[in-house]
Amino acid sequence: MTRATPTPRRPRAPASASQQRLDPIGGLAAWPLAPVVALIVVTYAVVATLNRQHEIQIKELAASAVAVLIIAAAVLVWSARPDLAPFTRTRAVVIVALGLVAHLLAAASTWQFNGMIQDDYAPIGLGLLLLALAPFRPWKEILVLGVAAAVTVGITALAQSPFLGIQTPPVLFAIIAMIQVLAPTLAAAAYSRQVVNSIHRWQMDARRAIRARTEASRGLLATEVVDHRLKNLGADVLPFLADVLERETLTAADVKRARSLAFQVRRVLVAEVDHTWLDDLIDRERAVLTTRGLNPLCVIADPERRATGFDSDQRAAVGALIVALCRLTGFDPTSLVVQIDGSGAAPADTDQITQAFGQRGAQPTPATDTTTMAIVTAAQTQAAAQARAQARAQAQVHAATKPRTPTADSPSAAPRDTITIQVGLSLPPFQRRRALRPYLSVLRAVFTRVRVTSRHPLLTLEFDAERFPTKGTR
């Protein structure tokens, strides 16, 4: 008898994930759902109130109920705006609370004169408001809010049951009223759960494919790195070594020449060790601007090399924003400044091969010329040590000169990096907001405390990144 191989469980997204968090662009596309639902809720409330004049005993309460429901719909539209992302839990609670207040006011306005539960607009409006939360909040949160609202609506229906025109068990009225809230709630929770799990599985599959491709090309990339090192050495170092080996003598001039070449090699390798993904990005954009006939001056101020601590999502968001800024009409190529500061310890230096190709411990394919490879490795190790020493010195100077904040002094505070991007854009404010709206929506989903300051023509974007103890490729 053979035992069947168990089917591996498919990965599920974290319970706190939402469509807007995992897929900011998709959340941006789902934004029109909010104003559509708000319009339906307000229209239905007004029409239902006008058609139930004979049941309303306190018109002030009825008008207040409609007004509160309108406020709830307005808060929904305001909270779902892409430039105010992400949609927070507080906003969702406020919307549901306003919907419940509107329901209680509507019930009080028709107390003892309400003919049927089925035609009450407040429970249906509350359910539609919960339905609109599907792209923005986690499914468990939607379910909890919906159940709490349904229980409140059911209790209100039980209290009204003795005065209703139809004689039936009170529990039936409560069930009917609760279904009007629970049905949209379950639909919203199911949608949020399915979409979030689908996006999460797709992201996991994409990451696995990237890792597999990186592992497959590790040897080739390592060989290219060695060839690049040999190319740097081939212009001066290798001919000098060949000449010394051929003469089999070492003079004072040779010692002086060797010291000079060693200094040059260290300088080149230190520059490469200090190079981060942000430097590569700026170099590419600088080259593109140069091909367009411009004279770019793009400045990066990252003395502690905090850019190396960004995860893949943060790097993609910052990279897309910088590329978009450089492509905009009216961009001043001499105005781009990217500054990264922060609190807490700077990211720890990692091995250069690890940062380039993946997990620590992976070694490049040995070169056929072991003597040359030894020269390259020794020079690279010395350069890396010198780079770390320079980075520590720069970090100490920077920490001594920058003002201290309470967050930085707190021993329990998590490391936080602050990114500031300044750029000159000769665009009208409306066009500027329209061009940057999708990028800001993504930034607000990936980073925290996104601030935008515009003083024509200077645009300043400042946002924070909480750093977690995970390592990615440099």
DADAWO-V947334 format. One record per helix or strand of 2 or more residues. SS is the DSSP state (A for helix, B for strand). FROM is the first residue (numbers start at 1). TO is the last residue. If there is no record, write none. Layout:
# DADAWO-V947334
ss->[SS,SS]
from->[FROM,FROM]
to->[TO,TO]
This chain:
# DADAWO-V947334
ss->[A,A,A,A,A,A,A,A,A,A,A,A,A,B,A,A,B,A,A,A,B,A,B,B]
from->[19,24,32,59,82,89,121,139,170,218,237,252,277,299,306,312,337,352,370,406,416,429,448,458]
to->[22,29,51,79,84,109,131,163,216,234,247,274,291,301,309,327,343,357,401,409,425,446,455,466]
